[in-house]
Amino acid sequence: MKDFVHVGTNSYIAVDDIETVSPPESAPIKRLVSTAKDEDRCVELTYGRRTKSVITLQSGKIVLSSTLPQTIIQRIAEKKCD
């Protein structure tokens, strides 16, 4: 059975699919998001809120979340301990 992590606004991602969780402020991350949007590889799960996390998946897709990266990482760590 796969473990899922809550990434905000009733949205979940399989923990094993996550490659990185980053804040959106740096120029390289902004370019990554821009490229993913141009190539239809970006999934926005912010529901109109400000983007606080950029999650890259092993499939190459990018997920935008309104949850802080530290919160997502903490939730993943709690799943690993269960």
N, C-alpha and C positions, 0 to 999 in steps of 0.2 A: 504494500500500500504506500502511495506517495504521501510525503509530508508537504503541506502547503503553508505559506506564510501570508499573513494579512498585510497588504500594502496600502490600505486606506480605502475609504468609501465602499465597503463591502466587496472588495476585490482581493483576489488571492493568486499567488504564483507558486508553482511547484518549486520547492527549495533546491532540488537537484538540477533544475534548469537555469538557475541564477549563476552568472559568471562574475559580475561586479555590481556594486552599489556605490554610486558617487553623487556628490552634490553637483548641481547644474551650473555653477558659476564660472568654472575655468574655460578658457578659450578652446582647448581640445575637446572638451565635453560638449560645448555649444556647437562645434563643427560636426561632431559625431551625431548629435540630435538633428541638426539641419540636413545632413546627408541621409539619415534614416527617414526623415519626413519626405524628402525628395524621392526616395526609392520605395515608399510605402512600407517601411519596416518599423514604423513608430506606432506604438499603442499608447494613447493618452488616457490615464486613469485618474486624472486630477479633478474631473467634473467641475471645471471652471475655477478651481482654486489654483494658487501659485504652485509651480513645480518646485519641489524640495529635494527630490531624488531622481536620478537617472539610473535605471536598472538595465544592464545588458544581459541578454540571455544567450545561451550556447547556440541557439538557432540563428543568431545574428540580429534578432529583433531588439528594439529598444523600448523600454516601458518607462513612462513618465508618471511619477507618483507625487502626491501632496504630503506624504509622510517623510519625516526626516530620515536620512541614511542611518543615523545611530539607532533610531527606533527599529528600523527594519532589521539591522544586524543583531540587535538585542533579541528580537523575536526569533530570528533564525537560530541564535545560540541557545535559546530556551527550548526550541524544537530538538536540537541535537542532544540536549541533556535528558529529554524524556525517554 
